[in-house]
Structures are given as C-alpha cells and as structure tokens.
Amino acid sequence: MLPDSVAIKGGLAIKMQRGELGTRATSDLDGVFLRDYETTIAQIREHLKSDEQ
C-alpha cells in the first residue's frame, strides 16, 4: 500500500517481519520519507482512493 519512497520502522516493522507472536507493536506507524514529501503524499492518497473502490 505504501509507495517505495516510504520506509517502515520501529515496532510495526518488527511485527511485519516476525509476526504477531513475540512482538509488542503499538498501533502507530513510524515512517521515514526517502524522497520528495509532496510526491509521496500524493502516491499515498492515490493508493487510499483505489482501496476505497
């Protein structure tokens, strides 16, 4: 769902790699923009629109 210009980090990243057991990830999402902020936000909005349909 996220464009390749965003990196997931923190507890959620560990949970995605290792699964539910043995992790205590919170519901927040820690991320880093690897490229242009405006372009990345536009890509995320496009992904969200396509998920709604």
N, CA, C and O atoms as CSV, one atom per row, in Angstrom:
chain,resi,resn,atom,element,x,y,z
A,1,MET,N,N,0.807,-1.191,0.000
A,1,MET,CA,C,0.000,0.000,0.000
A,1,MET,C,C,0.857,1.265,0.000
A,1,MET,O,O,0.488,2.256,-0.630
A,2,LEU,N,N,1.976,1.247,0.685
A,2,LEU,CA,C,2.824,2.436,0.723
A,2,LEU,C,C,3.766,2.460,-0.471
A,2,LEU,O,O,4.244,1.413,-0.907
A,3,PRO,N,N,4.037,3.648,-1.000
A,3,PRO,CA,C,4.999,3.745,-2.102
A,3,PRO,C,C,6.406,3.390,-1.626
A,3,PRO,O,O,6.689,3.404,-0.428
A,4,ASP,N,N,7.276,3.074,-2.571
A,4,ASP,CA,C,8.641,2.695,-2.199
A,4,ASP,C,C,9.478,3.866,-1.696
A,4,ASP,O,O,10.651,3.689,-1.364
A,5,SER,N,N,8.897,5.045,-1.635
A,5,SER,CA,C,9.616,6.201,-1.099
A,5,SER,C,C,9.401,6.353,0.412
A,5,SER,O,O,9.830,7.346,1.000
A,6,VAL,N,N,8.739,5.372,1.044
A,6,VAL,CA,C,8.495,5.392,2.485
A,6,VAL,C,C,9.082,4.121,3.090
A,6,VAL,O,O,8.888,3.028,2.558
A,7,ALA,N,N,9.794,4.266,4.196
A,7,ALA,CA,C,10.330,3.118,4.920
A,7,ALA,C,C,9.571,2.981,6.237
A,7,ALA,O,O,9.356,3.968,6.940
A,8,ILE,N,N,9.170,1.765,6.565
A,8,ILE,CA,C,8.514,1.484,7.845
A,8,ILE,C,C,9.601,1.131,8.849
A,8,ILE,O,O,10.525,0.378,8.543
A,9,LYS,N,N,9.481,1.687,10.058
A,9,LYS,CA,C,10.481,1.402,11.078
A,9,LYS,C,C,9.798,1.210,12.421
A,9,LYS,O,O,8.589,1.416,12.536
A,10,GLY,N,N,10.534,0.829,13.410
A,10,GLY,CA,C,10.005,0.676,14.752
A,10,GLY,C,C,9.293,-0.645,14.976
A,10,GLY,O,O,9.545,-1.626,14.276
A,11,GLY,N,N,8.399,-0.661,15.960
A,11,GLY,CA,C,7.705,-1.881,16.369
A,11,GLY,C,C,6.887,-2.509,15.261
A,11,GLY,O,O,6.851,-3.734,15.141
A,12,LEU,N,N,6.227,-1.698,14.447
A,12,LEU,CA,C,5.417,-2.244,13.357
A,12,LEU,C,C,6.290,-2.962,12.332
A,12,LEU,O,O,5.887,-3.995,11.797
A,13,ALA,N,N,7.456,-2.441,12.055
A,13,ALA,CA,C,8.369,-3.097,11.110
A,13,ALA,C,C,8.784,-4.466,11.633
A,13,ALA,O,O,8.831,-5.433,10.872
A,14,ILE,N,N,9.080,-4.552,12.906
A,14,ILE,CA,C,9.450,-5.841,13.507
A,14,ILE,C,C,8.270,-6.800,13.454
A,14,ILE,O,O,8.441,-7.978,13.140
A,15,LYS,N,N,7.077,-6.305,13.759
A,15,LYS,CA,C,5.877,-7.146,13.720
A,15,LYS,C,C,5.632,-7.675,12.307
A,15,LYS,O,O,5.245,-8.831,12.139
A,16,MET,N,N,5.856,-6.836,11.288
A,16,MET,CA,C,5.661,-7.262,9.908
A,16,MET,C,C,6.683,-8.325,9.522
A,16,MET,O,O,6.377,-9.217,8.731
A,17,GLN,N,N,7.886,-8.242,10.070
A,17,GLN,CA,C,8.936,-9.210,9.752
A,17,GLN,C,C,8.773,-10.515,10.517
A,17,GLN,O,O,9.013,-11.589,9.965
A,18,ARG,N,N,8.368,-10.434,11.780
A,18,ARG,CA,C,8.373,-11.612,12.656
A,18,ARG,C,C,7.001,-12.148,13.012
A,18,ARG,O,O,6.899,-13.235,13.581
A,19,GLY,N,N,5.935,-11.410,12.689
A,19,GLY,CA,C,4.595,-11.874,13.009
A,19,GLY,C,C,4.124,-11.411,14.378
A,19,GLY,O,O,4.828,-10.694,15.090
A,20,GLU,N,N,2.911,-11.840,14.731
A,20,GLU,CA,C,2.270,-11.403,15.981
A,20,GLU,C,C,3.014,-11.867,17.227
A,20,GLU,O,O,3.244,-11.084,18.148
A,21,LEU,N,N,3.387,-13.140,17.252
A,21,LEU,CA,C,3.985,-13.701,18.456
A,21,LEU,C,C,5.365,-13.109,18.722
A,21,LEU,O,O,6.195,-12.992,17.820
A,22,GLY,N,N,5.584,-12.750,19.942
A,22,GLY,CA,C,6.895,-12.241,20.327
A,22,GLY,C,C,7.118,-10.772,20.032
A,22,GLY,O,O,8.226,-10.272,20.228
A,23,THR,N,N,6.105,-10.071,19.570
A,23,THR,CA,C,6.257,-8.633,19.340
A,23,THR,C,C,5.195,-7.892,20.130
A,23,THR,O,O,4.139,-8.438,20.448
A,24,ARG,N,N,5.484,-6.673,20.434
A,24,ARG,CA,C,4.517,-5.853,21.168
A,24,ARG,C,C,4.350,-4.510,20.464
A,24,ARG,O,O,4.466,-3.450,21.078
A,25,ALA,N,N,4.085,-4.576,19.203
A,25,ALA,CA,C,3.962,-3.360,18.406
A,25,ALA,C,C,2.732,-2.563,18.816
A,25,ALA,O,O,1.688,-3.129,19.142
A,26,THR,N,N,2.869,-1.258,18.797
A,26,THR,CA,C,1.738,-0.374,19.050
A,26,THR,C,C,1.002,-0.122,17.744
A,26,THR,O,O,1.461,-0.543,16.682
A,27,SER,N,N,-0.121,0.551,17.812
A,27,SER,CA,C,-0.926,0.784,16.612
A,27,SER,C,C,-0.440,1.983,15.786
A,27,SER,O,O,-0.989,2.258,14.719
A,28,ASP,N,N,0.575,2.691,16.268
A,28,ASP,CA,C,1.081,3.832,15.500
A,28,ASP,C,C,2.029,3.347,14.394
A,28,ASP,O,O,2.555,2.235,14.455
A,29,LEU,N,N,2.228,4.174,13.415
A,29,LEU,CA,C,3.073,3.848,12.276
A,29,LEU,C,C,4.242,4.829,12.218
A,29,LEU,O,O,4.046,6.030,12.032
A,30,ASP,N,N,5.446,4.312,12.377
A,30,ASP,CA,C,6.646,5.135,12.265
A,30,ASP,C,C,7.181,4.982,10.855
A,30,ASP,O,O,7.376,3.865,10.377
A,31,GLY,N,N,7.417,6.091,10.195
A,31,GLY,CA,C,7.919,6.020,8.839
A,31,GLY,C,C,8.892,7.146,8.546
A,31,GLY,O,O,8.972,8.138,9.270
A,32,VAL,N,N,9.619,6.962,7.474
A,32,VAL,CA,C,10.597,7.950,7.034
A,32,VAL,C,C,10.376,8.195,5.551
A,32,VAL,O,O,10.238,7.245,4.780
A,33,PHE,N,N,10.341,9.447,5.147
A,33,PHE,CA,C,10.238,9.783,3.726
A,33,PHE,C,C,11.630,9.707,3.124
A,33,PHE,O,O,12.540,10.416,3.553
A,34,LEU,N,N,11.793,8.848,2.132
A,34,LEU,CA,C,13.095,8.673,1.495
A,34,LEU,C,C,13.283,9.607,0.307
A,34,LEU,O,O,14.407,9.833,-0.143
A,35,ARG,N,N,12.177,10.150,-0.199
A,35,ARG,CA,C,12.233,11.071,-1.337
A,35,ARG,C,C,11.289,12.240,-1.100
A,35,ARG,O,O,10.879,12.482,0.035
A,36,ASP,N,N,10.948,12.950,-2.128
A,36,ASP,CA,C,10.113,14.142,-2.077
A,36,ASP,C,C,8.814,13.914,-1.301
A,36,ASP,O,O,8.041,13.010,-1.618
A,37,TYR,N,N,8.588,14.732,-0.298
A,37,TYR,CA,C,7.413,14.630,0.572
A,37,TYR,C,C,6.108,14.765,-0.208
A,37,TYR,O,O,5.221,13.923,-0.069
A,38,GLU,N,N,5.978,15.798,-1.015
A,38,GLU,CA,C,4.729,16.061,-1.740
A,38,GLU,C,C,4.368,14.908,-2.678
A,38,GLU,O,O,3.207,14.503,-2.743
A,39,THR,N,N,5.351,14.380,-3.402
A,39,THR,CA,C,5.110,13.261,-4.313
A,39,THR,C,C,4.675,12.030,-3.532
A,39,THR,O,O,3.754,11.322,-3.940
A,40,THR,N,N,5.332,11.779,-2.418
A,40,THR,CA,C,4.994,10.613,-1.588
A,40,THR,C,C,3.572,10.717,-1.054
A,40,THR,O,O,2.829,9.737,-1.102
A,41,ILE,N,N,3.179,11.874,-0.549
A,41,ILE,CA,C,1.821,12.064,-0.035
A,41,ILE,C,C,0.802,11.863,-1.157
A,41,ILE,O,O,-0.239,11.245,-0.933
A,42,ALA,N,N,1.076,12.366,-2.341
A,42,ALA,CA,C,0.175,12.170,-3.481
A,42,ALA,C,C,0.036,10.685,-3.815
A,42,ALA,O,O,-1.063,10.222,-4.120
A,43,GLN,N,N,1.134,9.938,-3.759
A,43,GLN,CA,C,1.086,8.498,-4.025
A,43,GLN,C,C,0.259,7.771,-2.978
A,43,GLN,O,O,-0.525,6.883,-3.314
A,44,ILE,N,N,0.423,8.135,-1.716
A,44,ILE,CA,C,-0.357,7.512,-0.643
A,44,ILE,C,C,-1.841,7.796,-0.838
A,44,ILE,O,O,-2.667,6.897,-0.677
A,45,ARG,N,N,-2.190,9.033,-1.182
A,45,ARG,CA,C,-3.603,9.375,-1.415
A,45,ARG,C,C,-4.185,8.567,-2.566
A,45,ARG,O,O,-5.333,8.129,-2.494
A,46,GLU,N,N,-3.411,8.364,-3.625
A,46,GLU,CA,C,-3.878,7.558,-4.764
A,46,GLU,C,C,-4.127,6.113,-4.338
A,46,GLU,O,O,-5.125,5.508,-4.729
A,47,HIS,N,N,-3.214,5.563,-3.534
A,47,HIS,CA,C,-3.395,4.201,-3.017
A,47,HIS,C,C,-4.664,4.093,-2.188
A,47,HIS,O,O,-5.421,3.130,-2.315
A,48,LEU,N,N,-4.894,5.097,-1.330
A,48,LEU,CA,C,-6.089,5.075,-0.483
A,48,LEU,C,C,-7.365,5.159,-1.307
A,48,LEU,O,O,-8.348,4.488,-0.991
A,49,LYS,N,N,-7.366,5.977,-2.362
A,49,LYS,CA,C,-8.528,6.084,-3.236
A,49,LYS,C,C,-8.842,4.746,-3.893
A,49,LYS,O,O,-10.002,4.337,-3.958
A,50,SER,N,N,-7.808,4.066,-4.380
A,50,SER,CA,C,-8.020,2.787,-5.079
A,50,SER,C,C,-8.491,1.720,-4.106
A,50,SER,O,O,-9.211,0.807,-4.511
A,51,ASP,N,N,-8.102,1.805,-2.813
A,51,ASP,CA,C,-8.547,0.842,-1.814
A,51,ASP,C,C,-10.024,1.032,-1.469
A,51,ASP,O,O,-10.694,0.074,-1.083
A,52,GLU,N,N,-10.541,2.263,-1.605
A,52,GLU,CA,C,-11.931,2.554,-1.278
A,52,GLU,C,C,-12.881,1.984,-2.316
A,52,GLU,O,O,-14.037,1.703,-1.999
A,53,GLN,N,N,-12.427,1.810,-3.531
A,53,GLN,CA,C,-13.307,1.380,-4.620
A,53,GLN,C,C,-13.457,-0.108,-4.691
A,53,GLN,O,O,-14.167,-0.616,-5.558
